[in-house]
Amino acid sequence: SVRTSLSSFFHAVTFRPDYAKAYHALGNLLSSQGHVEEAATSLAFALSLRPSSAETCNSLAAHWHTSSPPHLDRAVVWYGHALQLDPSYTGAYSNAGNAFSLLERWEEAASMYA
């Protein structure tokens, strides 16, 4: 259940406050449950622990992309950070292209799909 998963992640970060993967997973779970600010805080903290994590940048971007309401300008910035860290991260290209499309920034969207 979601409640059990949340409890497990909270215990993990309590006992290992430097465990970036637990903060990352917690942020993704909080995001999926609509907890916008808490998810962003958890993902940002995970990134502070592992600043070279393209995956965490992509997750933070996806969080802003899918939040209600979406924050697409924030999302494209974080997709850009993910791609700077890992230019071969194909998922970030696709996600950025989708966000640029929603912003009607067609040339930038097309460049992500090229």
TAHUHU-V78129 format. One record per pair of residues at least 24 apart in sequence whose C-alpha atoms are under 6 Angstrom apart, sorted by the first residue. I is the first residue (numbers start at 1). J is the second residue. D is the distance in whole Angstrom. If there is no record, write none. Layout:
# TAHUHU-V78129
i: (I/I)
j: (J/J)
d: (D/D)
This chain:
# TAHUHU-V78129
i: (20/20/54/54/57/58)
j: (46/49/82/85/82/82)
d: (4/6/4/6/5/6)
